[in-house]
Amino acid sequence: MDNYHPPLYVPGTPIEAPKTKWIWRVFWIMLIVTIFEISFAFANGEYHFIPWTAQKVLFIMLTLVKAYYIIFYFMHLGHEQFNFRLTISLTSILLIYFIVLLMIEGDYSMDYRLLIPEFIKEMHTYRPEH
């Protein structure tokens, strides 16, 4: 049996105001974070008051803050059950972690030089005469 009953509008009754307070709060938070990122990038580019690595770490953290608000509010993950949110969050974090590890290992593979033993070199250069 279907228990769904669509809301019926009765002409003449006042229409409920839309609940948009949360979206404006998220908008202002993300706007402030973005303005801080941009102004900090220009200021640090001009005056160099923190090292480049610290600036990258700060930008990554601020980007994760913005990603949190996008995922949890605009993609409606914040309204899901805690276990589902935890599963999605941990899986995403592990995936990003493994991608970073693969990139680091790939960078190290450029520095690795294979040393071939002499007896193997001799085996490949040996040409028997018929």
Secondary structure, 3 states (H helix, E strand, C coil): CCCCCCCCCCCCCCCCCCCCHHHHHHHHHHHHHHHHHHHHHHHHHHHCCCCHHHHHHHHHHHHHHHHHHHHHHHCCHHHCCHHHHHHHHHHHHHHHHHHHHHHHHHHHHCCCCCCCCHHHHHHHHCCCCC
